[in-house]
């Protein structure tokens, strides 16, 4: 939270309003690449993740097929209207596969099992509502508990700031591609 606060307060003076928009989009882009890299490196090493990924695609074959067909239909339609439909379709297909893969990574690599005595206030349980455990709830935990682990996101902010400061704009790049 500190990283985004520092950027939020300092950037308008340094880059102006347009630079602030570029920074926000660059943070999302760098964050996506960072999270995707983490998922790919960890997920491709893990046989459990690979097996779960295949199983999820097979179990959701109707939903995945419907999404792919919808993306294909839209890309054909957009191609006839002068847009780059093939680029859209490839990115859309990549997005669908990335969703299923990162879901497998989340289920297998970003959950740790610890003894209830090691759980601290603010930790997030892997099951149920996504919220930090309160002091009162700590007393109710017994045995082994599954906790969600997060991705350390702080490196994204300075990288996005440097890219923005030196003139890289993912927003401009996206408008040129599409």
C-alpha positions as CSV (number, residue, x, y, z in Angstrom):
1,X,0.0,0.0,0.0
2,X,2.9,2.3,0.7
3,X,4.3,1.9,-2.8
4,X,1.1,2.9,-4.5
5,X,0.6,5.8,-2.1
6,X,4.0,7.2,-2.8
7,X,3.4,7.0,-6.6
8,X,-0.1,8.4,-6.3
9,X,1.0,11.5,-4.4
10,X,4.2,12.2,-6.3
11,X,3.4,11.2,-9.9
12,X,0.9,14.0,-10.8
13,X,3.6,16.6,-10.0
14,X,6.3,14.7,-11.9
15,X,4.4,13.4,-15.0
16,X,1.1,15.3,-15.1
17,X,-2.4,13.9,-15.5
18,X,-1.6,12.0,-18.8
19,X,1.6,10.6,-17.2
20,X,-0.5,9.4,-14.3
21,X,-2.9,7.5,-16.6
22,X,0.2,6.0,-18.4
23,X,1.6,5.0,-15.0
24,X,-1.7,3.3,-13.9
25,X,-1.8,1.3,-17.2
26,X,1.9,0.5,-17.0
27,X,1.4,-0.8,-13.4
28,X,-1.3,-3.1,-14.7
29,X,0.9,-4.3,-17.6
30,X,4.1,-4.8,-15.5
31,X,2.0,-6.5,-12.8
32,X,0.5,-8.9,-15.4
33,X,3.9,-9.8,-16.8
34,X,5.3,-10.2,-13.3
35,X,2.4,-12.4,-12.1
36,X,2.4,-14.4,-15.4
37,X,6.2,-15.0,-15.1
38,X,5.7,-16.2,-11.5
39,X,2.9,-18.5,-12.6
40,X,4.8,-19.9,-15.6
41,X,8.0,-20.6,-13.7
42,X,6.4,-22.1,-10.7
43,X,3.5,-23.8,-12.6
44,X,5.6,-25.4,-15.3
45,X,7.9,-26.9,-12.7
46,X,5.0,-28.4,-10.7
47,X,3.5,-31.7,-12.0
48,X,0.5,-31.1,-9.8
49,X,-0.2,-27.8,-11.5
50,X,0.2,-29.2,-15.0
51,X,-2.1,-32.1,-14.2
52,X,-4.7,-29.8,-12.6
53,X,-4.6,-27.5,-15.6
54,X,-5.4,-30.3,-18.0
55,X,-8.1,-31.7,-15.7
56,X,-9.8,-28.2,-15.4
57,X,-9.8,-27.8,-19.2
58,X,-11.3,-31.2,-19.7
59,X,-13.9,-30.7,-16.9
60,X,-14.9,-27.3,-18.3
61,X,-14.6,-28.2,-21.9
62,X,-18.1,-26.9,-22.7
63,X,-17.5,-23.6,-21.1
64,X,-14.0,-23.2,-22.6
65,X,-15.3,-24.2,-26.0
66,X,-18.1,-21.7,-25.8
67,X,-15.7,-18.9,-24.8
68,X,-13.3,-19.8,-27.6
69,X,-16.1,-19.9,-30.1
70,X,-17.4,-16.5,-28.9
71,X,-13.9,-15.0,-29.2
72,X,-13.6,-16.5,-32.7
73,X,-17.0,-15.2,-33.8
74,X,-16.1,-11.7,-32.5
75,X,-12.7,-11.7,-34.2
76,X,-14.2,-12.7,-37.5
77,X,-16.8,-10.0,-37.2
78,X,-14.2,-7.4,-36.2
79,X,-12.0,-8.5,-39.2
80,X,-14.8,-7.6,-41.6
81,X,-15.1,-4.2,-40.0
82,X,-11.4,-3.3,-40.4
83,X,-10.0,-4.3,-37.0
84,X,-7.2,-6.8,-36.4
85,X,-9.4,-9.8,-35.5
86,X,-6.6,-12.3,-35.6
87,X,-4.6,-10.4,-33.0
88,X,-7.7,-10.2,-30.8
89,X,-8.4,-13.9,-31.2
90,X,-4.9,-14.9,-30.3
91,X,-4.8,-12.6,-27.2
92,X,-8.3,-13.8,-26.2
93,X,-7.3,-17.5,-26.5
94,X,-4.1,-16.7,-24.5
95,X,-6.3,-15.1,-21.9
96,X,-8.6,-18.1,-21.5
97,X,-5.6,-20.5,-21.2
98,X,-3.9,-18.2,-18.8
99,X,-7.0,-18.1,-16.6
100,X,-7.2,-21.8,-16.3
101,X,-3.4,-22.1,-15.7
102,X,-3.2,-19.4,-13.1
103,X,-6.2,-20.9,-11.3
104,X,-4.3,-24.2,-11.0
105,X,-1.2,-22.3,-9.8
106,X,-3.3,-20.5,-7.2
107,X,-4.9,-23.7,-6.0
108,X,-1.6,-25.6,-5.6
109,X,1.3,-23.2,-5.3
110,X,-0.2,-20.3,-3.4
111,X,-1.6,-22.3,-0.5
112,X,0.4,-23.4,2.5
113,X,-0.6,-25.6,5.4
114,X,0.5,-24.6,8.8
115,X,-0.3,-25.4,12.4
116,X,-3.1,-23.3,13.9
117,X,-0.6,-21.9,16.5
118,X,1.5,-20.3,13.7
119,X,-1.5,-18.4,12.2
120,X,-1.4,-14.6,12.9
121,X,-4.1,-12.0,12.7
122,X,-4.4,-10.8,9.2
123,X,-3.6,-14.1,7.5
124,X,-6.1,-15.2,4.9
125,X,-7.7,-18.7,5.0
126,X,-7.7,-20.7,1.8
127,X,-11.3,-21.7,2.2
128,X,-14.3,-19.4,2.6
129,X,-14.5,-15.7,2.5
130,X,-11.4,-13.8,1.5
131,X,-10.6,-11.7,4.5
132,X,-8.0,-11.5,7.2
133,X,-8.4,-13.5,10.3
134,X,-9.2,-11.4,13.4
135,X,-7.8,-11.8,16.8
136,X,-11.1,-13.3,18.0
137,X,-11.0,-15.9,15.3
138,X,-7.5,-17.0,16.1
139,X,-8.7,-18.8,19.3
140,X,-11.2,-20.9,17.3
141,X,-8.6,-22.4,14.9
142,X,-7.3,-25.9,15.7
143,X,-5.1,-28.4,14.0
144,X,-3.7,-27.7,10.5
145,X,-4.9,-24.7,8.6
146,X,-4.6,-23.8,4.9
147,X,-3.6,-20.2,4.3
148,X,-3.4,-18.3,1.0
149,X,-0.1,-16.9,0.1
150,X,0.2,-13.7,-1.9
151,X,2.5,-12.5,-4.6
152,X,5.1,-9.9,-3.5
153,X,3.9,-7.1,-5.7
154,X,6.2,-4.2,-4.6
155,X,8.8,-4.6,-7.4
156,X,6.1,-3.8,-9.9
157,X,5.8,-0.1,-8.8
158,X,9.3,1.1,-9.3
159,X,9.6,-0.8,-12.7
160,X,6.4,0.8,-13.9
161,X,7.5,4.2,-12.7
162,X,10.9,3.9,-14.5
163,X,9.2,2.8,-17.7
164,X,6.7,5.6,-17.5
165,X,9.3,8.2,-16.7
166,X,11.4,7.2,-19.7
167,X,8.4,7.5,-22.0
168,X,7.1,4.0,-22.4
169,X,3.3,4.0,-22.6
170,X,1.5,0.7,-22.7
171,X,-1.8,2.6,-23.3
172,X,-0.4,4.2,-26.5
173,X,1.0,0.8,-27.6
174,X,-2.3,-0.9,-27.1
175,X,-4.1,1.8,-29.1
176,X,-1.7,1.4,-32.0
177,X,-2.1,-2.4,-32.0
178,X,-5.8,-2.3,-32.1
